[in-house]
Amino acid sequence: MTMDQQTSPVLVAGATGNTGKAVLDALIGRGASVRAVVRTEADRSKLPAGVPVAVADFDDPVSIAAALEGATRAYLVTPSSERAEAQQQRFADLAAQAGVDHLVVLSQLAADEHSPVRFLRYHAAVERHVRDLGIAYTFLRPNLFFQGLLAFAGPIAARGQFYAPIGEATVSAIDVRDIAAVAATTLTEAGHEGATYTLTGPASITHAQIAAALTSALGRDITFIDVPPETFASTLQGILPPWQVQGLLEDYAHYRRGEAATVSPAVAEVTGRPPRDVSQFARDYAPSFAS
């Protein structure tokens, strides 16, 4: 790492989001200088006291350029939207212009421009765009987040159940905190430039096994219910926009085909620690699912 990298802040986009907040915490834990990117002034209150903040909008290149000023390393994630691909490509362009020489990008396991899954296509397109810029990069390709279960906290607390169109397929789901640990390592240590890391939990598990882990952690029965894709979609109508519902159905079809069952050693190889398993996640987040 150069002297400039040691003194310049690590820019963390999406600093109040699922992975961005965890990455910010992990970097602070390492003693790194940071700058958090948030969308509104009100978001400042969601961050640890004293963290330098840049208020910027991914659709406003001027504000993004200002946020990037002086940073030589950056973590890139954007909120889920139909504009995510264009927003991330524009951010990467502005990062290169600003002198950022290492960009760590949150992608997705099995990213492929020819995939039937729209999210996997867009992540692959962003990866290609960043490679073509010629700056150093690291691509993080995590599997399904354990923290995605928090979206079902209501029905789990109220009725002791959650549901998805996945059947008995196994997925090597991962804890967001382990994604963050890898991101923080790649942003503060040399040797990860040009790498693509597939990030998974320690085992490939069914949703019924997730329910069993929650049952154990909560001390009451939690049940997983497999539902047809159309039923799952109908429960999301009015909550998520149609494009996102369709994208989630494509994601779950991908899981159901067994295409997200691979277990990768990357978390342990990069961080020196094994990834958290579903039982650890369930114990740590038990209060979020309590009735």
C-alpha positions as CSV (number, residue, x, y, z in Angstrom):
1,M,0.0,0.0,0.0
2,T,1.4,3.4,-0.9
3,M,1.7,6.4,1.5
4,D,-1.2,8.1,-0.3
5,Q,-3.4,5.0,0.3
6,Q,-2.5,5.0,4.0
7,T,-3.5,8.6,4.5
8,S,-6.4,9.0,2.0
9,P,-9.9,7.8,3.1
10,V,-11.5,4.6,1.9
11,L,-14.8,5.7,0.3
12,V,-17.7,3.5,1.2
13,A,-20.7,3.9,-1.0
14,G,-24.1,2.8,0.3
15,A,-22.9,3.3,3.8
16,T,-26.3,2.8,5.5
17,G,-27.2,-0.3,3.4
18,N,-26.9,-4.0,4.2
19,T,-23.2,-4.5,3.2
20,G,-22.1,-0.8,3.2
21,K,-22.8,-0.4,6.9
22,A,-21.0,-3.6,7.7
23,V,-18.0,-2.7,5.5
24,L,-17.8,0.7,7.2
25,D,-17.8,-0.9,10.6
26,A,-15.1,-3.4,9.6
27,L,-12.9,-0.7,8.2
28,I,-13.3,1.4,11.4
29,G,-12.4,-1.7,13.4
30,R,-9.2,-1.9,11.4
31,G,-8.4,1.7,12.1
32,A,-8.7,2.8,8.5
33,S,-9.5,6.3,7.5
34,V,-13.0,6.3,6.0
35,R,-15.6,8.5,4.2
36,A,-19.2,7.3,4.1
37,V,-21.4,8.1,1.1
38,V,-25.1,8.6,2.0
39,R,-28.0,9.8,0.0
40,T,-29.5,12.4,2.4
41,E,-28.4,14.6,5.3
42,A,-30.8,12.7,7.5
43,D,-28.8,9.5,6.9
44,R,-25.9,10.9,8.9
45,S,-27.7,9.9,12.1
46,K,-27.5,6.2,11.0
47,L,-23.7,6.3,11.1
48,P,-21.2,6.1,14.0
49,A,-20.4,9.5,15.5
50,G,-17.5,11.3,14.0
51,V,-17.5,9.4,10.6
52,P,-16.8,11.8,7.7
53,V,-19.8,11.9,5.4
54,A,-20.4,12.8,1.8
55,V,-24.0,13.3,0.8
56,A,-24.3,12.2,-2.9
57,D,-26.9,10.9,-5.3
58,F,-25.9,8.1,-7.7
59,D,-27.9,9.9,-10.4
60,D,-25.9,13.1,-9.8
61,P,-22.4,12.8,-11.2
62,V,-21.3,16.1,-9.7
63,S,-22.1,15.0,-6.2
64,I,-20.4,11.6,-6.8
65,A,-17.3,13.3,-8.2
66,A,-17.1,15.5,-5.1
67,A,-17.5,12.5,-2.8
68,L,-14.6,10.7,-4.6
69,E,-12.2,13.6,-4.3
70,G,-9.0,12.6,-2.6
71,A,-10.0,8.9,-2.2
72,T,-7.7,6.3,-3.7
73,R,-9.7,3.2,-2.6
74,A,-13.5,2.8,-2.8
75,Y,-16.2,0.2,-2.1
76,L,-19.1,0.2,-4.6
77,V,-22.6,-0.9,-4.0
78,T,-25.8,0.9,-5.0
79,P,-29.4,0.4,-3.9
80,S,-31.4,-2.1,-5.8
81,S,-33.0,-0.3,-8.7
82,E,-33.6,-0.5,-12.5
83,R,-30.8,2.0,-12.9
84,A,-28.2,0.1,-10.9
85,E,-26.1,-1.0,-13.8
86,A,-25.8,2.5,-15.3
87,Q,-25.2,4.0,-11.8
88,Q,-22.4,1.7,-11.0
89,Q,-20.7,2.1,-14.4
90,R,-20.9,5.9,-14.0
91,F,-19.5,5.7,-10.5
92,A,-16.6,3.5,-11.8
93,D,-15.9,6.1,-14.6
94,L,-15.9,8.9,-12.1
95,A,-13.7,6.9,-9.7
96,A,-11.1,6.4,-12.4
97,Q,-11.2,10.1,-13.3
98,A,-10.7,11.0,-9.6
99,G,-7.6,8.9,-9.3
100,V,-9.1,6.0,-7.4
101,D,-6.6,3.2,-8.0
102,H,-8.4,0.3,-6.3
103,L,-12.2,-0.3,-6.7
104,V,-13.9,-3.1,-4.7
105,V,-17.2,-3.9,-6.3
106,L,-20.1,-5.9,-4.8
107,S,-21.2,-8.3,-7.4
108,Q,-23.1,-11.6,-7.1
109,L,-22.3,-15.3,-7.2
110,A,-22.5,-16.7,-10.8
111,A,-22.5,-13.2,-12.4
112,D,-22.8,-13.9,-16.2
113,E,-23.9,-11.6,-19.0
114,H,-25.8,-14.5,-20.6
115,S,-27.7,-15.6,-17.5
116,P,-31.5,-15.8,-17.5
117,V,-31.3,-13.8,-14.1
118,R,-31.4,-10.1,-14.7
119,F,-29.4,-9.3,-11.6
120,L,-26.6,-11.7,-12.7
121,R,-26.5,-10.1,-16.1
122,Y,-26.2,-6.6,-14.8
123,H,-23.4,-7.5,-12.3
124,A,-21.4,-9.1,-15.1
125,A,-21.8,-6.1,-17.3
126,V,-20.6,-3.9,-14.5
127,E,-17.6,-6.2,-13.9
128,R,-16.7,-6.0,-17.6
129,H,-17.0,-2.2,-17.6
130,V,-14.6,-1.9,-14.6
131,R,-12.1,-4.3,-16.2
132,D,-12.1,-2.2,-19.3
133,L,-11.3,1.0,-17.3
134,G,-7.8,-0.4,-16.5
135,I,-7.8,0.5,-12.8
136,A,-7.2,-2.1,-10.1
137,Y,-10.3,-3.9,-9.0
138,T,-11.6,-6.7,-6.7
139,F,-14.9,-8.2,-7.4
140,L,-16.8,-9.8,-4.5
141,R,-19.4,-12.3,-5.6
142,P,-21.4,-13.3,-2.5
143,N,-24.3,-15.8,-2.4
144,L,-27.7,-15.2,-0.8
145,F,-27.4,-13.1,2.4
146,F,-28.6,-14.6,5.7
147,Q,-29.6,-11.1,6.6
148,G,-32.2,-11.3,3.8
149,L,-34.3,-13.3,6.4
150,L,-34.9,-10.0,8.2
151,A,-37.4,-9.2,5.5
152,F,-39.5,-12.1,7.0
153,A,-39.0,-10.9,10.6
154,G,-42.7,-9.9,10.8
155,P,-44.3,-13.3,9.9
156,I,-41.6,-15.2,11.8
157,A,-42.3,-13.2,15.0
158,A,-46.1,-13.2,14.6
159,R,-46.7,-16.7,13.1
160,G,-43.5,-18.6,13.4
161,Q,-43.1,-19.1,9.6
162,F,-41.5,-17.8,6.5
163,Y,-41.8,-18.8,2.8
164,A,-40.0,-18.9,-0.5
165,P,-40.3,-20.7,-3.9
166,I,-37.2,-22.8,-3.4
167,G,-38.2,-26.3,-2.3
168,E,-35.5,-28.5,-0.9
169,A,-32.7,-26.9,-2.9
170,T,-29.5,-26.0,-1.0
171,V,-27.8,-22.6,-1.0
172,S,-24.4,-21.7,0.5
173,A,-25.9,-18.5,2.1
174,I,-23.5,-16.1,3.7
175,D,-23.5,-13.6,6.6
176,V,-23.1,-10.0,5.5
177,R,-20.5,-9.5,8.2
178,D,-18.2,-12.0,6.4
179,I,-18.7,-10.2,3.2
180,A,-17.7,-7.0,5.0
181,A,-14.6,-8.7,6.5
182,V,-13.4,-9.7,3.0
183,A,-14.1,-6.2,1.6
184,A,-12.3,-4.5,4.5
185,T,-9.3,-6.8,4.0
186,T,-9.1,-6.2,0.2
187,L,-9.4,-2.4,0.8
188,T,-6.6,-2.2,3.3
189,E,-4.1,-4.9,2.3
190,A,-2.2,-5.4,-0.9
191,G,-2.4,-8.5,-3.1
192,H,-6.1,-8.6,-4.0
193,E,-5.9,-6.5,-7.1
194,G,-7.5,-8.2,-10.1
195,A,-9.1,-10.9,-7.9
196,T,-12.7,-12.2,-8.1
197,Y,-13.8,-13.8,-4.9
198,T,-16.9,-16.1,-4.7
199,L,-18.1,-15.7,-1.1
200,T,-20.3,-18.3,0.6
201,G,-21.1,-19.6,4.0
202,P,-19.4,-22.8,5.3
203,A,-22.2,-25.1,4.1
204,S,-24.9,-25.5,1.5
205,I,-28.2,-25.6,3.4
206,T,-31.9,-25.8,2.8
207,H,-34.5,-23.3,4.0
208,A,-35.8,-26.0,6.3
209,Q,-32.4,-26.1,7.9
210,I,-32.5,-22.3,8.3
211,A,-35.9,-22.8,10.0
212,A,-34.3,-25.4,12.4
213,A,-31.5,-22.9,13.3
214,L,-34.1,-20.2,14.1
215,T,-36.1,-22.7,16.1
216,S,-33.0,-23.6,18.2
217,A,-32.1,-19.9,18.7
218,L,-35.6,-18.7,19.5
219,G,-36.7,-21.6,21.6
220,R,-40.0,-21.9,19.6
221,D,-41.0,-23.7,16.4
222,I,-40.2,-21.8,13.2
223,T,-41.4,-23.4,10.0
224,F,-40.4,-22.9,6.4
225,I,-43.2,-23.1,3.9
226,D,-42.4,-23.8,0.2
227,V,-44.7,-21.8,-2.1
228,P,-45.2,-21.6,-5.8
229,P,-43.5,-18.7,-7.5
230,E,-46.8,-17.0,-8.4
231,T,-47.9,-17.2,-4.7
232,F,-44.6,-15.6,-3.6
233,A,-45.0,-12.9,-6.2
234,S,-48.5,-12.1,-5.1
235,T,-47.4,-11.5,-1.5
236,L,-44.9,-8.9,-2.8
237,Q,-47.3,-7.0,-4.9
238,G,-47.6,-3.4,-3.7
239,I,-44.5,-3.9,-1.5
240,L,-41.9,-4.1,-4.3
241,P,-42.0,-2.7,-7.8
242,P,-42.9,-5.3,-10.6
243,W,-39.3,-5.4,-12.0
244,Q,-37.9,-6.3,-8.6
245,V,-40.5,-9.0,-8.0
246,Q,-39.6,-10.5,-11.4
247,G,-35.9,-10.3,-10.5
248,L,-36.5,-12.1,-7.2
249,L,-38.4,-14.8,-9.0
250,E,-35.5,-15.3,-11.4
251,D,-33.1,-15.4,-8.4
252,Y,-35.2,-18.1,-6.7
253,A,-35.4,-20.1,-9.9
254,H,-31.6,-20.0,-10.0
255,Y,-31.4,-21.2,-6.4
256,R,-34.0,-23.9,-7.1
257,R,-32.0,-25.2,-10.0
258,G,-29.1,-25.9,-7.6
259,E,-26.9,-23.2,-9.2
260,A,-26.0,-21.5,-5.8
261,A,-24.9,-24.6,-3.8
262,T,-21.2,-24.3,-4.3
263,V,-19.2,-23.7,-1.1
264,S,-16.1,-21.5,-1.6
265,P,-13.1,-21.3,0.8
266,A,-12.5,-17.6,-0.1
267,V,-13.7,-16.0,3.2
268,A,-11.3,-18.1,5.2
269,E,-8.5,-17.6,2.7
270,V,-8.8,-13.8,2.6
271,T,-9.6,-13.1,6.2
272,G,-8.0,-16.0,8.0
273,R,-11.3,-16.9,9.8
274,P,-14.0,-19.3,8.7
275,P,-17.4,-17.8,7.7
276,R,-20.2,-17.7,10.2
277,D,-22.8,-20.5,9.9
278,V,-26.6,-20.3,10.0
279,S,-26.7,-21.2,13.7
280,Q,-24.4,-18.3,14.6
281,F,-26.5,-15.9,12.5
282,A,-29.7,-17.2,14.2
283,R,-28.3,-16.7,17.7
284,D,-26.9,-13.2,17.0
285,Y,-30.1,-12.0,15.3
286,A,-32.6,-13.8,17.6
287,P,-34.0,-10.5,19.0
288,S,-35.0,-9.4,15.5
289,F,-37.2,-12.4,15.2
290,A,-38.7,-12.4,18.7
291,S,-42.4,-12.2,19.1
